[in-house]
Amino acid sequence: MTAAAGPAPSRRVTAVNVTDHPAGGSQIGVVGKRTYLIRHGRCVPADEQVALVEAPTYDDDRATLLHDMDVALNRRMTDVVLVGKARAPRAQSRSFEIRIRAGTLDRRLMVFGDRRCARTAAGQVRFSEPDPVDEVDLGWASAYGGVDRVALAKHGDPLKGLKEELRQPYNACFGRFAYPRNRAGKGYLLETSDQGLEACALPNLEDPFRLLEPERLAVREPGRWPDAPLPAGLGWLSYGSFPRSAMLGVPPAYDPTACPPDRFVEVKLGVLQTRSIAPVMPMAERLDLAAAQQSAVGMRAAEVGPGTDLEVQNCHPRETAWRFRLPGDLPVFALQMPGAQPVSLRPAIRTLLLEPEHDRVCLVWVAEHQEPTPIGPGKTAHIKHGVEWRA
C-alpha cells in the first residue's frame, strides 16, 4: 500500500481521489495510468510511463482543452480521445474517411482539404471543391465551429461592454457570436453576406452523416445555434463547451421557441437531459454527473476492457490501418480506509488516449468505493491504495 498523504509527486502514475457520491456520502477512487507502445499489434509497457494529469490544461485562449484530468471520478463510460493527424491514403487526396473502432465505439469522420464559400450567379451559396491534402490536424480547430467575426464586427457584442465595465478581459470565443459546441473551429456563420462568405473557411473534419450543406450554412440568429451541425471532434471536450457546460449548470443562451430542448441533437442521442437546458430551472436541477465524461460526443464507448481489439484508419504516419489489442489481464487495485482492512476493487478503463504519432496508447483505470459518510480532510491523508500491473 502507498499512502495518499502530502503533495502529489510530480511523476506519479497512481493516486486516490475523493469526491461526493451521487447517492450521498463520499466516493473514493483509486486511479492508475498505464502507458504502452504498440509493437507488431501488441501493447508493450513503455519504459517511460506518462504521469497522471491531475488538473485540466488549456491552450492560450482557453477555447481548447489540451488534456483533462486523469483523476476524475463518477464516469460510467470509456472516454476515447484521439490526438494526431488524419493522413490521406493516397497522395494529394481531396477527401477521405478516417475510422476509429474500440469496443462498442465505431466512429467515422470525413476529412476534406481546404474549402471556401462563394455565391453563384443565381445568388445561391456554394462550396468550392476541396484542395488536395496530405494530412489534416485532428484538433478542434479543424472541426465545425468558431466565431463569426464578420457578424461580431457588424453588430457588436454586448458582453464586451459588460466585461470592460467589470475590468475583465473579453474573449470573443466566449461571446455572443461564438459557437457554443466548439469555440475553436471554423465554418460557423450567421449571415451569408458577401463579406461573411469571403471570410468563412469551411471545416476540414465533418460527420459523414451530418454534413454541412450550403443552404443551411447560415444560422441567422445567435439564439438558433442548436440547429447547427455537431462538430466532428476527437479530442477532449472543454468544460466551457456544450453540452458539458450545460451539465455543469451553465447552459449557453438560446432561443427556446425556435429550438425547443427536445429538438437538440444531444438530447435525441441520449447524451443530454432536457432539464439541463430547460429555460427555467434551478441550478441544482441542471447539474448532471455525465459532465464527468471527458471525450467528444460520439467518442464514448459503453465498454472498453482487457483484450479489446482496436483499429484506427488513416491516422498513423506509416500504417493505413493501425491495429492492436489491449492487454488481456485485469490489474489489481486495492484500497485501505483508516482503521479498516484492505479491500480489493474492480477497476474499469475510463480513458483511452490514442496517439498514433508516437505509436502509443495511455489507459486510465479507475476503481471506485462508496463510503456512507463524508470523508473529512484529516482522514483523506490516511487513505492507502495499491495498484499492481500484471504482465
C-alpha positions as a Markdown table, in Angstrom:
| # | Residue | x | y | z |
|---|---|---|---|---|
| 1 | Met | 0.0 | 0.0 | 0.0 |
| 2 | Thr | 1.1 | 3.6 | -0.6 |
| 3 | Ala | -0.2 | 6.5 | 1.4 |
| 4 | Ala | -2.0 | 9.3 | -0.4 |
| 5 | Ala | -0.7 | 11.9 | 2.0 |
| 6 | Gly | 1.1 | 15.2 | 1.2 |
| 7 | Pro | 1.7 | 16.9 | -2.1 |
| 8 | Ala | 1.2 | 14.8 | -5.2 |
| 9 | Pro | 4.6 | 13.6 | -6.7 |
| 10 | Ser | 5.2 | 15.2 | -10.0 |
| 11 | Arg | 5.6 | 11.9 | -11.8 |
| 12 | Arg | 3.2 | 9.6 | -10.1 |
| 13 | Val | 1.0 | 7.2 | -12.1 |
| 14 | Thr | -1.4 | 6.2 | -9.3 |
| 15 | Ala | -3.5 | 8.3 | -6.9 |
| 16 | Val | -6.5 | 8.4 | -4.6 |
| 17 | Asn | -9.2 | 10.9 | -5.2 |
| 18 | Val | -12.2 | 11.7 | -3.0 |
| 19 | Thr | -15.4 | 13.4 | -4.1 |
| 20 | Asp | -19.1 | 13.4 | -3.3 |
| 21 | His | -21.1 | 10.3 | -4.1 |
| 22 | Pro | -24.3 | 10.9 | -6.1 |
| 23 | Ala | -26.3 | 8.9 | -3.5 |
| 24 | Gly | -24.7 | 10.6 | -0.5 |
| 25 | Gly | -21.5 | 10.2 | 1.4 |
| 26 | Ser | -18.2 | 10.0 | -0.4 |
| 27 | Gln | -16.9 | 8.4 | -3.5 |
| 28 | Ile | -13.3 | 7.2 | -3.1 |
| 29 | Gly | -11.5 | 6.4 | -6.3 |
| 30 | Val | -8.2 | 4.6 | -6.9 |
| 31 | Val | -6.7 | 5.8 | -10.3 |
| 32 | Gly | -3.9 | 4.2 | -12.2 |
| 33 | Lys | -2.4 | 5.1 | -15.5 |
| 34 | Arg | -0.5 | 2.8 | -17.8 |
| 35 | Thr | 1.4 | 3.7 | -21.0 |
| 36 | Tyr | 2.0 | 1.2 | -23.8 |
| 37 | Leu | 4.0 | 1.4 | -27.0 |
| 38 | Ile | 2.4 | -0.6 | -29.9 |
| 39 | Arg | 4.8 | -3.1 | -31.4 |
| 40 | His | 3.6 | -5.5 | -34.1 |
| 41 | Gly | 0.0 | -5.3 | -32.9 |
| 42 | Arg | 0.9 | -5.8 | -29.3 |
| 43 | Cys | 0.9 | -3.4 | -26.3 |
| 44 | Val | 4.3 | -3.3 | -24.7 |
| 45 | Pro | 4.7 | -1.3 | -21.4 |
| 46 | Ala | 6.7 | 1.8 | -22.2 |
| 47 | Asp | 10.0 | 2.4 | -20.5 |
| 48 | Glu | 8.9 | 5.9 | -19.7 |
| 49 | Gln | 5.4 | 5.9 | -18.1 |
| 50 | Val | 3.4 | 9.1 | -18.7 |
| 51 | Ala | 2.4 | 10.7 | -15.4 |
| 52 | Leu | -1.2 | 11.3 | -14.3 |
| 53 | Val | -2.5 | 14.7 | -15.4 |
| 54 | Glu | -4.1 | 16.0 | -12.2 |
| 55 | Ala | -5.5 | 19.3 | -13.4 |
| 56 | Pro | -7.0 | 20.4 | -16.8 |
| 57 | Thr | -4.7 | 22.1 | -19.2 |
| 58 | Tyr | -5.8 | 24.6 | -21.9 |
| 59 | Asp | -4.5 | 26.5 | -24.8 |
| 60 | Asp | -3.7 | 30.2 | -24.5 |
| 61 | Asp | -7.3 | 31.5 | -25.2 |
| 62 | Arg | -8.9 | 28.6 | -23.2 |
| 63 | Ala | -11.1 | 27.7 | -26.1 |
| 64 | Thr | -9.5 | 24.2 | -26.4 |
| 65 | Leu | -8.9 | 21.7 | -23.6 |
| 66 | Leu | -5.5 | 20.2 | -24.3 |
| 67 | His | -5.8 | 17.4 | -21.6 |
| 68 | Asp | -8.4 | 16.8 | -19.0 |
| 69 | Met | -7.6 | 15.5 | -15.5 |
| 70 | Asp | -7.0 | 11.7 | -15.3 |
| 71 | Val | -8.2 | 11.5 | -11.7 |
| 72 | Ala | -11.9 | 12.3 | -12.4 |
| 73 | Leu | -14.4 | 10.0 | -10.8 |
| 74 | Asn | -18.1 | 9.2 | -11.5 |
| 75 | Arg | -17.6 | 8.3 | -15.1 |
| 76 | Arg | -19.8 | 5.4 | -16.4 |
| 77 | Met | -18.4 | 5.1 | -20.0 |
| 78 | Thr | -14.9 | 5.0 | -21.5 |
| 79 | Asp | -13.7 | 8.3 | -22.9 |
| 80 | Val | -11.9 | 7.7 | -26.2 |
| 81 | Val | -9.6 | 10.5 | -27.3 |
| 82 | Leu | -7.5 | 10.6 | -30.5 |
| 83 | Val | -4.7 | 13.1 | -30.8 |
| 84 | Gly | -2.7 | 13.5 | -34.0 |
| 85 | Lys | -3.4 | 13.9 | -37.8 |
| 86 | Ala | -5.6 | 12.4 | -40.5 |
| 87 | Arg | -3.5 | 11.1 | -43.3 |
| 88 | Ala | -4.7 | 10.6 | -46.9 |
| 89 | Pro | -4.4 | 7.0 | -48.1 |
| 90 | Arg | -3.3 | 8.4 | -51.5 |
| 91 | Ala | -1.1 | 11.4 | -52.2 |
| 92 | Gln | -3.0 | 14.7 | -52.7 |
| 93 | Ser | -6.5 | 13.4 | -52.0 |
| 94 | Arg | -9.2 | 15.9 | -51.8 |
| 95 | Ser | -11.3 | 14.0 | -49.3 |
| 96 | Phe | -11.1 | 10.7 | -47.5 |
| 97 | Glu | -12.5 | 8.9 | -44.4 |
| 98 | Ile | -11.0 | 8.0 | -41.1 |
| 99 | Arg | -12.4 | 5.4 | -38.7 |
| 100 | Ile | -11.9 | 4.6 | -35.0 |
| 101 | Arg | -13.1 | 1.3 | -33.7 |
| 102 | Ala | -12.7 | 0.4 | -30.0 |
| 103 | Gly | -15.1 | -1.9 | -28.2 |
| 104 | Thr | -18.6 | -0.7 | -28.7 |
| 105 | Leu | -17.3 | 2.5 | -30.4 |
| 106 | Asp | -17.3 | 2.8 | -34.2 |
| 107 | Arg | -16.7 | 6.4 | -35.3 |
| 108 | Arg | -16.2 | 7.6 | -38.8 |
| 109 | Leu | -15.3 | 11.1 | -40.0 |
| 110 | Met | -14.9 | 12.7 | -43.4 |
| 111 | Val | -11.7 | 14.7 | -44.0 |
| 112 | Phe | -11.7 | 17.5 | -46.6 |
| 113 | Gly | -9.0 | 19.6 | -48.0 |
| 114 | Asp | -9.4 | 23.4 | -47.5 |
| 115 | Arg | -12.7 | 24.7 | -49.0 |
| 116 | Arg | -14.2 | 28.2 | -49.3 |
| 117 | Cys | -17.6 | 29.7 | -49.8 |
| 118 | Ala | -18.9 | 31.6 | -52.8 |
| 119 | Arg | -22.1 | 32.8 | -54.4 |
| 120 | Thr | -23.3 | 31.6 | -57.8 |
| 121 | Ala | -24.6 | 33.9 | -60.5 |
| 122 | Ala | -28.1 | 32.9 | -59.3 |
| 123 | Gly | -27.3 | 34.1 | -55.8 |
| 124 | Gln | -27.0 | 30.7 | -54.2 |
| 125 | Val | -24.3 | 29.7 | -51.8 |
| 126 | Arg | -21.9 | 27.1 | -52.9 |
| 127 | Phe | -18.8 | 25.3 | -51.5 |
| 128 | Ser | -15.6 | 25.1 | -53.5 |
| 129 | Glu | -14.0 | 21.8 | -54.4 |
| 130 | Pro | -11.6 | 20.7 | -51.6 |
| 131 | Asp | -8.0 | 21.4 | -52.2 |
| 132 | Pro | -5.6 | 18.4 | -52.4 |
| 133 | Val | -4.4 | 17.5 | -49.0 |
| 134 | Asp | -2.0 | 15.0 | -47.5 |
| 135 | Glu | -2.7 | 15.5 | -43.8 |
| 136 | Val | -5.1 | 17.4 | -41.5 |
| 137 | Asp | -4.7 | 18.1 | -37.8 |
| 138 | Leu | -7.4 | 16.3 | -35.7 |
| 139 | Gly | -7.8 | 19.1 | -33.2 |
| 140 | Trp | -10.9 | 21.1 | -32.6 |
| 141 | Ala | -9.7 | 23.9 | -34.9 |
| 142 | Ser | -10.3 | 21.7 | -37.9 |
| 143 | Ala | -13.9 | 20.9 | -37.0 |
| 144 | Tyr | -17.1 | 23.0 | -37.5 |
| 145 | Gly | -17.5 | 25.9 | -35.1 |
| 146 | Gly | -15.6 | 29.0 | -34.2 |
| 147 | Val | -16.5 | 32.7 | -34.1 |
| 148 | Asp | -18.4 | 34.7 | -36.8 |
| 149 | Arg | -16.1 | 37.7 | -36.6 |
| 150 | Val | -17.9 | 39.5 | -39.5 |
| 151 | Ala | -21.2 | 39.4 | -37.6 |
| 152 | Leu | -19.3 | 40.4 | -34.4 |
| 153 | Ala | -17.8 | 43.5 | -36.1 |
| 154 | Lys | -21.1 | 44.4 | -37.7 |
| 155 | His | -23.4 | 44.1 | -34.6 |
| 156 | Gly | -21.0 | 44.3 | -31.7 |
| 157 | Asp | -21.1 | 42.0 | -28.6 |
| 158 | Pro | -22.9 | 43.4 | -25.5 |
| 159 | Leu | -20.8 | 41.1 | -23.4 |
| 160 | Lys | -17.7 | 43.1 | -24.4 |
| 161 | Gly | -19.0 | 46.3 | -22.8 |
| 162 | Leu | -20.0 | 44.4 | -19.7 |
| 163 | Lys | -16.5 | 42.9 | -19.4 |
| 164 | Glu | -15.0 | 46.3 | -19.8 |
| 165 | Glu | -17.2 | 47.8 | -17.1 |
| 166 | Leu | -16.1 | 44.9 | -14.8 |
| 167 | Arg | -12.5 | 45.4 | -15.9 |
| 168 | Gln | -12.3 | 41.8 | -17.0 |
| 169 | Pro | -10.7 | 40.5 | -20.2 |
| 170 | Tyr | -13.0 | 39.9 | -23.2 |
| 171 | Asn | -12.6 | 36.8 | -25.3 |
| 172 | Ala | -14.7 | 36.6 | -28.5 |
| 173 | Cys | -14.5 | 32.8 | -28.2 |
| 174 | Phe | -17.0 | 33.0 | -25.3 |
| 175 | Gly | -19.1 | 35.8 | -26.7 |
| 176 | Arg | -22.4 | 36.1 | -28.5 |
| 177 | Phe | -21.1 | 35.2 | -31.9 |
| 178 | Ala | -19.2 | 32.1 | -31.0 |
| 179 | Tyr | -20.4 | 28.5 | -31.5 |
| 180 | Pro | -21.0 | 27.0 | -28.0 |
| 181 | Arg | -20.3 | 23.4 | -29.2 |
| 182 | Asn | -16.9 | 24.3 | -30.5 |
| 183 | Arg | -15.4 | 27.7 | -29.9 |
| 184 | Ala | -12.2 | 26.9 | -31.7 |
| 185 | Gly | -13.5 | 25.6 | -35.1 |
| 186 | Lys | -14.4 | 27.2 | -38.4 |
| 187 | Gly | -17.4 | 27.5 | -40.6 |
| 188 | Tyr | -19.9 | 29.0 | -38.1 |
| 189 | Leu | -21.7 | 31.8 | -39.9 |
| 190 | Leu | -24.8 | 33.8 | -39.0 |
| 191 | Glu | -25.4 | 35.7 | -42.2 |
| 192 | Thr | -24.5 | 34.8 | -45.8 |
| 193 | Ser | -23.4 | 38.3 | -46.7 |
| 194 | Asp | -20.7 | 38.6 | -49.4 |
| 195 | Gln | -18.2 | 39.7 | -46.7 |
| 196 | Gly | -19.2 | 36.8 | -44.4 |
| 197 | Leu | -18.9 | 34.2 | -47.2 |
| 198 | Glu | -15.5 | 35.6 | -48.2 |
| 199 | Ala | -14.2 | 35.3 | -44.6 |
| 200 | Cys | -15.7 | 31.9 | -44.0 |
| 201 | Ala | -13.3 | 28.9 | -44.1 |
| 202 | Leu | -15.1 | 25.6 | -44.1 |
| 203 | Pro | -14.3 | 22.7 | -41.7 |
| 204 | Asn | -11.8 | 20.0 | -42.6 |
| 205 | Leu | -13.5 | 17.4 | -40.4 |
| 206 | Glu | -17.1 | 16.5 | -40.6 |
| 207 | Asp | -19.5 | 13.8 | -39.6 |
| 208 | Pro | -20.4 | 11.9 | -42.8 |
| 209 | Phe | -24.0 | 11.5 | -41.6 |
| 210 | Arg | -24.4 | 15.2 | -40.8 |
| 211 | Leu | -22.5 | 17.0 | -43.5 |
| 212 | Leu | -22.6 | 20.8 | -43.7 |
| 213 | Glu | -24.9 | 22.0 | -46.5 |
| 214 | Pro | -24.7 | 25.3 | -48.4 |
| 215 | Glu | -28.4 | 26.0 | -48.0 |
| 216 | Arg | -28.1 | 25.5 | -44.2 |
| 217 | Leu | -24.8 | 27.3 | -43.7 |
| 218 | Ala | -26.3 | 30.5 | -42.1 |
| 219 | Val | -27.7 | 30.1 | -38.6 |
| 220 | Arg | -29.4 | 33.5 | -39.0 |
| 221 | Glu | -29.7 | 34.4 | -35.3 |
| 222 | Pro | -27.3 | 33.7 | -32.4 |
| 223 | Gly | -30.1 | 32.0 | -30.4 |
| 224 | Arg | -30.5 | 29.4 | -33.2 |
| 225 | Trp | -27.1 | 27.8 | -32.8 |
| 226 | Pro | -28.6 | 24.5 | -31.6 |
| 227 | Asp | -29.7 | 23.9 | -35.2 |
| 228 | Ala | -26.1 | 23.9 | -36.5 |
| 229 | Pro | -24.2 | 20.6 | -37.0 |
| 230 | Leu | -22.4 | 18.8 | -34.3 |
| 231 | Pro | -18.6 | 19.4 | -34.6 |
| 232 | Ala | -16.6 | 16.3 | -35.6 |
| 233 | Gly | -14.4 | 16.4 | -32.6 |
| 234 | Leu | -12.0 | 13.6 | -31.4 |
| 235 | Gly | -10.3 | 15.5 | -28.6 |
| 236 | Trp | -11.0 | 16.4 | -25.0 |
| 237 | Leu | -14.4 | 18.2 | -24.6 |
| 238 | Ser | -13.8 | 21.5 | -22.8 |
| 239 | Tyr | -15.7 | 22.4 | -19.7 |
| 240 | Gly | -16.9 | 25.5 | -21.4 |
| 241 | Ser | -18.2 | 23.7 | -24.5 |
| 242 | Phe | -21.8 | 22.5 | -24.9 |
| 243 | Pro | -23.2 | 20.0 | -23.7 |
| 244 | Arg | -20.7 | 19.8 | -20.9 |
| 245 | Ser | -21.2 | 23.4 | -19.8 |
| 246 | Ala | -25.0 | 22.7 | -19.5 |
| 247 | Met | -24.4 | 19.7 | -17.4 |
| 248 | Leu | -22.3 | 21.8 | -15.1 |
| 249 | Gly | -25.3 | 24.2 | -14.7 |
| 250 | Val | -24.3 | 26.9 | -17.2 |
| 251 | Pro | -26.2 | 26.3 | -20.5 |
| 252 | Pro | -25.4 | 28.8 | -23.3 |
| 253 | Ala | -28.2 | 31.2 | -24.2 |
| 254 | Tyr | -30.5 | 30.0 | -27.0 |
| 255 | Asp | -34.0 | 30.6 | -28.4 |
| 256 | Pro | -36.3 | 28.0 | -26.8 |
| 257 | Thr | -39.2 | 28.8 | -29.1 |
| 258 | Ala | -37.2 | 28.3 | -32.3 |
| 259 | Cys | -35.1 | 25.5 | -30.7 |
| 260 | Pro | -37.1 | 23.6 | -28.0 |
| 261 | Pro | -34.9 | 21.4 | -25.7 |
| 262 | Asp | -36.3 | 18.1 | -27.1 |
| 263 | Arg | -35.0 | 19.1 | -30.6 |
| 264 | Phe | -31.4 | 19.3 | -29.5 |
| 265 | Val | -29.2 | 16.6 | -31.2 |
| 266 | Glu | -27.6 | 15.8 | -27.9 |
| 267 | Val | -31.0 | 15.1 | -26.3 |
| 268 | Lys | -32.0 | 12.8 | -29.2 |
| 269 | Leu | -28.7 | 10.9 | -28.9 |
| 270 | Gly | -29.3 | 10.4 | -25.2 |
| 271 | Val | -26.2 | 12.4 | -24.2 |
| 272 | Leu | -28.1 | 15.3 | -22.5 |
| 273 | Gln | -31.2 | 15.5 | -20.3 |
| 274 | Thr | -33.7 | 18.3 | -21.1 |
| 275 | Arg | -33.6 | 19.5 | -17.6 |
| 276 | Ser | -30.0 | 20.7 | -18.1 |
| 277 | Ile | -31.2 | 23.1 | -20.8 |
| 278 | Ala | -34.8 | 23.9 | -19.7 |
| 279 | Pro | -35.5 | 27.7 | -20.0 |
| 280 | Val | -36.4 | 27.9 | -16.3 |
| 281 | Met | -34.7 | 25.5 | -14.0 |
| 282 | Pro | -32.8 | 25.9 | -10.7 |
| 283 | Met | -29.0 | 25.4 | -10.9 |
| 284 | Ala | -29.1 | 22.3 | -8.8 |
| 285 | Glu | -31.6 | 20.6 | -11.1 |
| 286 | Arg | -29.4 | 21.3 | -14.2 |
| 287 | Leu | -26.4 | 19.5 | -12.8 |
| 288 | Asp | -25.6 | 16.1 | -14.3 |
| 289 | Leu | -22.9 | 13.7 | -13.3 |
| 290 | Ala | -22.4 | 12.9 | -17.0 |
| 291 | Ala | -20.4 | 16.1 | -17.1 |
| 292 | Ala | -17.5 | 14.0 | -15.7 |
| 293 | Gln | -17.2 | 12.4 | -19.2 |
| 294 | Gln | -14.3 | 14.0 | -21.0 |
| 295 | Ser | -14.5 | 13.0 | -24.6 |
| 296 | Ala | -16.4 | 14.5 | -27.5 |
| 297 | Val | -19.9 | 13.5 | -28.3 |
| 298 | Gly | -19.6 | 10.3 | -30.4 |
| 299 | Met | -16.3 | 9.3 | -28.8 |
| 300 | Arg | -17.6 | 7.4 | -25.8 |
| 301 | Ala | -17.8 | 3.6 | -25.5 |
| 302 | Ala | -20.1 | 1.7 | -23.2 |
| 303 | Glu | -17.2 | -0.6 | -22.5 |
| 304 | Val | -13.5 | -1.0 | -23.4 |
| 305 | Gly | -11.9 | -3.8 | -21.5 |
| 306 | Pro | -8.9 | -6.1 | -21.4 |
| 307 | Gly | -8.3 | -7.8 | -24.7 |
| 308 | Thr | -10.3 | -5.3 | -26.7 |
| 309 | Asp | -9.3 | -5.0 | -30.4 |
| 310 | Leu | -8.6 | -1.5 | -31.7 |
| 311 | Glu | -8.3 | -0.1 | -35.2 |
| 312 | Val | -7.6 | 3.4 | -36.4 |
| 313 | Gln | -7.7 | 4.0 | -40.1 |
| 314 | Asn | -5.8 | 6.8 | -42.0 |
| 315 | Cys | -4.3 | 8.4 | -38.9 |
| 316 | His | -0.9 | 6.6 | -38.5 |
| 317 | Pro | 2.2 | 8.0 | -40.1 |
| 318 | Arg | 3.2 | 4.7 | -41.6 |
| 319 | Glu | 0.2 | 2.3 | -41.5 |
| 320 | Thr | -3.1 | 2.8 | -43.3 |
| 321 | Ala | -4.8 | 0.7 | -40.6 |
| 322 | Trp | -3.2 | 0.9 | -37.1 |
| 323 | Arg | -4.4 | -2.3 | -35.3 |
| 324 | Phe | -3.6 | -3.7 | -31.9 |
| 325 | Arg | -5.1 | -5.4 | -28.9 |
| 326 | Leu | -5.2 | -4.2 | -25.4 |
| 327 | Pro | -3.5 | -6.4 | -22.7 |
| 328 | Gly | -5.8 | -9.2 | -21.6 |
| 329 | Asp | -5.1 | -9.1 | -17.8 |
| 330 | Leu | -7.1 | -7.1 | -15.3 |
| 331 | Pro | -4.9 | -5.0 | -13.0 |
| 332 | Val | -5.2 | -5.4 | -9.2 |
| 333 | Phe | -6.5 | -2.4 | -7.3 |
| 334 | Ala | -6.7 | -2.3 | -3.5 |
| 335 | Leu | -7.9 | 0.3 | -1.0 |
| 336 | Gln | -7.5 | 0.6 | 2.7 |
| 337 | Met | -9.6 | 3.1 | 4.7 |
| 338 | Pro | -8.3 | 4.3 | 8.1 |
| 339 | Gly | -8.9 | 1.7 | 10.8 |
| 340 | Ala | -10.2 | -0.9 | 8.2 |
| 341 | Gln | -8.8 | -3.9 | 6.4 |
| 342 | Pro | -7.7 | -3.6 | 2.8 |
| 343 | Val | -10.3 | -4.4 | 0.2 |
| 344 | Ser | -9.9 | -5.4 | -3.5 |
| 345 | Leu | -11.6 | -3.2 | -6.1 |
| 346 | Arg | -12.5 | -4.0 | -9.6 |
| 347 | Pro | -11.2 | -1.2 | -12.0 |
| 348 | Ala | -12.5 | -0.2 | -15.3 |
| 349 | Ile | -10.9 | 1.7 | -18.2 |
| 350 | Arg | -12.2 | 5.2 | -18.1 |
| 351 | Thr | -9.8 | 6.9 | -20.5 |
| 352 | Leu | -8.3 | 5.5 | -23.7 |
| 353 | Leu | -5.9 | 8.0 | -25.2 |
| 354 | Leu | -4.7 | 7.1 | -28.7 |
| 355 | Glu | -1.6 | 8.7 | -30.1 |
| 356 | Pro | -0.7 | 7.2 | -33.5 |
| 357 | Glu | 2.1 | 9.7 | -34.0 |
| 358 | His | 4.0 | 8.1 | -31.1 |
| 359 | Asp | 2.7 | 4.5 | -31.6 |
| 360 | Arg | 1.4 | 5.0 | -28.1 |
| 361 | Val | -1.7 | 4.4 | -26.0 |
| 362 | Cys | -2.4 | 5.5 | -22.5 |
| 363 | Leu | -5.0 | 3.8 | -20.3 |
| 364 | Val | -6.5 | 5.3 | -17.2 |
| 365 | Trp | -8.1 | 2.7 | -14.9 |
| 366 | Val | -10.4 | 3.8 | -12.2 |
| 367 | Ala | -11.9 | 1.8 | -9.3 |
| 368 | Glu | -14.5 | 3.4 | -7.0 |
| 369 | His | -15.7 | 2.7 | -3.5 |
| 370 | Gln | -18.6 | 4.4 | -1.6 |
| 371 | Glu | -18.4 | 5.5 | 2.0 |
| 372 | Pro | -21.8 | 6.3 | 3.6 |
| 373 | Thr | -20.4 | 9.3 | 5.5 |
| 374 | Pro | -18.4 | 12.2 | 4.1 |
| 375 | Ile | -14.6 | 11.9 | 4.4 |
| 376 | Gly | -13.0 | 14.8 | 6.2 |
| 377 | Pro | -9.7 | 16.3 | 5.2 |
| 378 | Gly | -8.0 | 14.7 | 8.2 |
| 379 | Lys | -8.9 | 11.2 | 7.1 |
| 380 | Thr | -8.1 | 11.7 | 3.4 |
| 381 | Ala | -4.4 | 11.8 | 4.2 |
| 382 | His | -4.5 | 8.4 | 5.8 |
| 383 | Ile | -6.3 | 6.5 | 2.9 |
| 384 | Lys | -3.9 | 4.0 | 1.4 |
| 385 | His | -4.1 | 2.4 | -2.0 |
| 386 | Gly | -2.2 | -0.2 | -4.1 |
| 387 | Val | -2.1 | -0.9 | -7.8 |
| 388 | Glu | -0.4 | -3.9 | -9.4 |
| 389 | Trp | 0.1 | -4.2 | -13.1 |
| 390 | Arg | 0.3 | -7.8 | -14.5 |
| 391 | Ala | 2.4 | -8.8 | -17.4 |
